[in-house]
Amino acid sequence: QVQLQESGPGLVKPSETLSLTCTLSGGSINNYYWTWIRQPPGKGLEWIGYIYYNGNTNYNPSLNSRVTISVDTSKDLLSLRLSSVTAADTAVYYCGRWNEGVDYWGRGTLVTVSS
Amino acid sequence: EIVLTQSPGTLSLSPGDRATLSCRASQSVRNNYLVWYQQKLGQAPRLLIYRASNRATGIPDRFSGSGSGTDFTLTISRLEPEDFAVYYCQQHGSSFWTFGQGTKVEIK
């Protein structure tokens, strides 16, 4: 059974870089697309970007200059970096496996941007 | 950017009722690459429908998706107590994937 678990700091200061890791178990990074999606408290879903296991990426244009998604196929790890964060980046961050839709989701991790 | 507009914002229904949720795109969604998710409070979303009309693995057949081009519909034929939740559509037909703002299905 595929399981995903996000991890990283729950609190990030404004202007700093948000870094999250998504650990995959019960499956392999290979041959799939992987995505990050976020949800501000009480609001809807926002697509951040995706990465193919070979490293090809595509990002939300509104975040493009600040976001980096990477994979480590040897460790079945997915990573997200978002630079120059502001309070507007406060959200629950989800990682997921893309298979014509996100068919497996992590439980999500709340990241708060505050000084 | 393809903007997805979901309506209504809130749907107040009773168990056993039929629910019809709409997702309208600002331009045609290539290959009907339209997905529906269900999200319950405090949980991650769950994939219901992919490519507009295909049920995901394990999804009950009371959930159905239809539509093409710019107009898509999610229908729940008979609401069960566990179906009261927020539903989102998402398109991946363009390189910039987008979500609708969600429809909340609440108990009347």
Interface residues (C-beta under 8 A of the other chain):
Chain A: G44 L45 E46 W47 Y50 N58 N60 P61 Y94 G96 E100 G101 V102 D103 W105 G106 R107 G108
Chain B: E1 Y33 V35 Y37 Q39 A44 P45 R46 L47 I49 Y50 R51 N54 A56 T57 Y88 Q90 S95 F96 W97 T98 F99 G100 Q101 G102
